[in-house]
C-alpha cells in the first residue's frame, strides 16, 4: 500500500463493529481523537441495526453493512439522510473488506469473517486480526495472501498480541517455545462430574473478561485456547510441540516467549482488550490508552498451573489438528461451532462438545489440503454436517 501524507486521516475499517471487539475499537479510536484523526471507509455489524447505525453516524463511515441480508431496508431507514452508503449480506461484507483502507479491524466471529478479511488482505491493507478462524481454518492460504498483498498482520487476541510484543524479530532463531496463558474460565476448579451438569448461563460467566456468549462458553471449555494454539502456530511459525498452555487465573501475564538461553519474556497488563486493540491501531508506536495501570504493590500473587486435559480435552484436539495438518483446523472449528450451538440449545451436555468434535475430526481425517477458499468452505460445511449427524446419532442412542 502506498504511504500517505502525514496530514491525511488514518483510515480504519471495522468488521464486526457491534460486537465486543468492535465496540472497544471504537472506544479506543474516540480516545485517540475520533473523527478528527480517523476516517472509517467501512463498518459492519449483524442484527443490532440501531447500534450499527449509531456507530456509522458517530464515525461518519462511508459504507455501512449488515451481514443479515433481510435487514437491508432497516439499516437503510436508520441511516436515511446521513449520506452513508448501505449494504447487506455476504457480498456486501466482502465489498466492505475490499474498500481502500490503511488498517482493517477483523472482528467478525467465525468463518463468516474469512472472505471479507481476505478481500482486505488482497487490497494490501494491514490487518488487525481478532478473528481466530481465519488462521485456524485457512492458515496457509491466509499467509500466502498476506505475502502477496504486502500488508502486515497484527494479532489482536490478547495472548497473540502479547507474543507479538515480546518476540524479538532479530532473535527468532533463538525462540524455544511460546507459552499461552489461560484464565481457566469459570470451571477451572470443577470436577468432571460438576462440569457435566453446567448450563450455558453458568458457562457464559467469565471471571475476568467481558465477552459475547459464544466466546465466553468457548473460553469455559478451553476451545478458545485450542483455537489460539493453532492460530499461534500460523502466526509465529512454531512447531506444535513448541506451543504450551499454562493456566494463570489472574490474567495479568497475557503470554510469554521462551528463548534457548533460558530467558522468558512476558507481557503484562490489566485484563482489558483495549490494550491489544490500541497497540494494533497505533502500531508501530505506542499510544496513551484509557486502561488501568498495574499496581504491583497491590498484586497479592500470580498463580500458574498446568491445564488438566482430562477435564479440558479441547487442548489435545488442537494438538491432533496441528499434527495432522491439512484441513483438520477447519474441521475442528466447524464441528466446534455445531457442538457449541447444540449445547446452547440444551441438546447436549457441556462435556459432550469435545466428544462430538473428536468424532468429526476422526471421520474427516483424509489428508486433504486447502488449495483455495472454496476448499475451506467445503471442509467447514462437511464438518458441520458430520457433527450434526454425530449429535443426532447420540440422541437416538440415548432414547
C-alpha positions, -999 to +999 in steps of 0.1 A: +000+000+000+013+035-009+024+056+020+000+085+027+007+121+036+012+128+073-017+152+073-043+127+060-066+110+084-058+074+092-083+051+075-096+022+097-124-002+086-142-023+112-157-057+105-180-067+134-184-032+149-213-041+171-195-069+189-171-067+218-140-061+197-158-036+175-172-016+204-138-015+221-121-005+189-144+025+185-138+034+222-100+035+216-105+054+184-126+080+202-100+083+229-073+088+203-091+117+185-121+102+168-133+118+136-105+144+138-079+117+134-096+087+118-117+081+087-139+049+085-142+036+049-164+007+060-182-005+091-202-037+095-224-055+120-251-081+122-285-078+138-281-048+161-292-023+134-298+006+159-263+003+173-247-002+139-264+029+125-254+050+156-218+038+151-218+047+114-231+082+122-207+086+151-177+078+128-191+093+096-185+060+079-185+059+042-201+024+039-223+006+065-231-031+061-253-055+080-244-092+075-282-100+076-295-096+040-330-093+053-322-062+074-310-040+045-341-018+045-339-015+083-304-002+081-312+020+051-340+036+070-319+041+101-293+059+081-317+079+059-304+114+053-268+106+065-253+102+031-238+069+043-238+041+017-256+010+029-252-027+020-263-061+033-254-097+030-222-117+024-213-099-009-216-065+008-193-078+036-167-087+010-171-053-006-166-036+028-134-056+033-122-046-002-127-008+004-093+010+004-081+014+040-049+016+060-060-009+087-088-034+088-101-045+123-112-081+116-137-086+144-163-108+128-167-140+148-164-173+130-156-184+094-180-157+082-151-133+087-127-151+063-138-138+029-141-101+038-108-102+057-091-119+027-106-091+005-088-066+026-056-086+025-057-088-013-060-050-013-028-046+007-043-034+039-027-041+073-049-065+093-057-062+130-067-098+134-093-106+161-108-134+141-092-167+151-110-187+124-091-170+095-059-187+106-074-218+122-094-228+091-072-213+064-038-205+078-016-214+048-039-197+024-041-166+046-003-163+049+001-167+012-024-139+006-007-116+032+027-121+014+012-114-020-009-084-008+020-068+010+002-058+042+011-066+078-007-090+102-012-076+137-027-100+162-054-086+184-061-116+206-046-106+239-024-137+240-010-134+205-007-096+208+015-102+239+037-127+220+040-102+191+052-076+215+079-097+232+090-119+203+123-102+192+123-102+155+161-105+153+161-134+177+136-157+160+163-183+156+166-185+194+129-189+202+124-221+221+087-221+229+057-198+233+035-200+263-001-191+260-018-181+293-054-191+300-076-179+329-091-214+332-125-199+329-153-204+355-148-241+358-111-243+364-117-259+399-147-280+389-146-318+388-157-336+356-189-345+374-196-309+382-188-298+346-212-324+332-240-305+349-232-269+340-256-248+319-249-223+291-257-195+316-230-205+341-206-213+312-210-177+299-200-161+332-163-155+326-144-144+358-120-119+341-131-109+306-163-093+293-171-112+260-200-124+240-220-156+248-203-180+223-167-167+231-173-170+268-185-206+265-156-213+243-133-200+270-151-221+297-144-253+276-110-240+266-119-245+229-110-208+227-075-217+238-074-247+214-081-223+185-054-200+198-029-228+198-035-234+161-035-197+154-002-193+172+014-219+150+005-200+119+012-165+133+047-173+146+058-203+126+060-226+156+061-264+156+031-280+176+055-291+203+067-255+209+033-243+219+024-246+255-006-235+276-005-225+313-034-216+335-030-182+350-062-173+369-054-136+373-050-129+336-022-103+343+005-121+322-011-123+288+015-147+273+053-154+272+081-163+248+109-186+260+143-185+244+170-210+241+192-192+266+166-199+293+151-164+293+114-159+293+099-126+282+063-118+293+038-090+285+017-079+315-013-057+318-048-055+333-073-077+316-087-052+291-090-058+254-082-022+247-045-029+254-042-051+223-066-031+202-048+001+209-014-015+202-026-026+168-042+007+160-012+028+169+015+003+157+044+007+154+042+035+180+026+031+214-004+054+223-017+066+256-047+044+263-075+047+289-067+014+306-059+005+342-022+008+352-009-022+372+000-015+408+024-042+416+023-034+453-014-044+453-009-077+433-011-103+461+002-131+439+003-146+404-006-182+402+002-208+375-007-244+370-008-269+342-042-274+325-060-307+331-066-321+296-089-348+311-113-320+321-104-298+291-098-322+261-100-293+236-063-287+241-054-322+230-077-319+200-058-288+189-025-307+190-041-335+170-053-310+144-018-294+141-001-328+138-025-340+111-024-307+092-044-302+060-079-291+067-082-305+102-082-270+116-113-261+095-129-294+106-122-288+142-137-253+140-168-263+120-176-292+143-170-270+174-195-244+161-222-271+158-214-286+192-215-252+208-249-244+193-262-277+204-250-271+240-266-236+240-298-252+227-298-278+255-294-307+231-261-319+246-241-315+278-210-294+283-185-322+282-201-338+251-189-309+229-153-323+228-166-358+221-185-345+190-155-326+177-132-356+182-156-379+163-159-355+135-122-350+132-116-387+131-142-392+104-128-365+082-091-372+087-084-379+050-053-357+044-070-331+022-054-297+020-069-263+010-060-252-025-084-222-024-110-207-002-137-229-016-119-259-002-120-243+033-157-237+030-164-272+018-145-287+047-164-264+071-198-275+056-188-312+057-176-309+093-209-292+103-229-319+086-209-347+102-212-331+136-249-328+132-251-365+124-230-374+154-253-354+176-284-370+161-270-405+165-261-398+201-296-386+208-311-418+192-288-440+213-298-421+245-335-427+238 
